[in-house]
């Protein structure tokens, strides 16, 4: 009887958390949120590979669930919506959202003509189109802080700045964009996920000049606790003005064995006045230890088969842990 009571209390405690899973889709995006009301929100779906779908399915099942309540596609690139069809064969996906309607073509995505018909087949209709200022309707649990998924930007637009607000001191001298990219990446949704005071930014693959609009001259975002490094850590994204402005306590790099965590992005994160604590799915073997997180914060060290994800668990008060897989190295942040 005593044991049963203790385990019931433990279950109630963990169910109060917002859990965030970064699923290893080898350089794509697939971020699963499980709310205290036990709703699942999948932001992007990796590539059209059976093992990507299986990993997303496993993450949902490890939370004791078997459905996706809300599936948000940040933009129409194969590493962000390619896994949706295969996943829809494994579990039901109830609501679809995107930042722009189904495009006729995407110039910089050679897989588009194969994948878009599959996505439409999985969706059986049209995704709801999200605009800056929109909020995904979520179930809440009374007695716990509110969970919110808010749209900060999408389709090259952003929420409005507060009128008469101060200009952002993090902007300073203009930064020179490494490359102007106005393609599909620039259209990405920019999402703020909040649980009470806790704040997590996922900006998909949005690129440098759009990030500039999010931070300068007015700061549209504010500080965040947790940051999913934009565009897998590529230097075409991760404008220092934005990163210095959001000042993330913890940054997660959803990179792949051969993709992402590029040097300028890592320098910005690790060289800031208050450097972020960085975790990554993989090490960048070209840049050396100075521009990688320490080994204990890398989910899939070189020479291992891959497939391990990262997981954050956010308590109602905002304290959160980040952990490798279900049982790997774990740290707590307040
Ligand atoms: Zn991507």
Boltz pocket constraint, residues with backbone or C-beta under 6 A from the ligand:
constraints:
  - pocket:
      binder: B
      contacts: [[A, 27], [A, 28], [A, 29], [A, 77], [A, 79], [A, 80], [A, 205], [A, 231], [A, 232]]
      max_distance: 6.0
